[in-house]
Amino acid sequence: MDALKAMWQDVPPASPQELAGARQRLLRRMRPRRRVVTGPRLLVAAGVAAGLAVTPLISGTGTSAYAVAKSPDGTVTVTVNELRDPSGLEAKLAEAGVKADVTFLGPDGRCAAPRFVSVDRAYDGAPAADAAEMRSLVKESRSFKATQVTSVRTIQISPRYIKPGETLVVEFRDNRNPHVPWRLGAWLAQAGTPVQPCTPG
């Protein structure tokens, strides 16, 4: 330690000019290098930016429990980060023009069926003969077309598949997995029919 102190005493103090030069060299090294953007890359970037032109319906900083944004084409993007405040999410969906009934469930929770009269046989119609028929029923249903999962936290609602007076019934179930945080059940209830409160079953 004494040798280190002695060595430090032999180092002459830097002048203000030397310190300024050292600072400039350090800043130059910290600046990110400019990337060359070719025509195709620029077009892709513009296309992505155009696809993301949405109008957010919530404000504030930090991560919200959910976010709702309406695109110029009428689709509604819903991002769910936390399963809380379902009535708040219903209100934001109503602002975006979607009448919805939202339920957040625990890991093993399911709402006892039937809660409503669906527009699709896949929810409350006659049982399918096998898994293949059930998959076919689901894919052909308006409920499936109206609500698509687009990422692990995001769904896209297409109002063109929802007729006036119909209610979009969505059930988010906690998946206990940070990478895939929830599972979704989404159906359309017939216009003029009530949606019963969820009774976990």
Summary of the structure (lengths in Angstrom):
residues: 201
radius of gyration: 27.4
end to end distance: 71.2
largest distance: 91.3
contacts: 492
relative contact order: 0.14
helix: 34%
strand: 23%
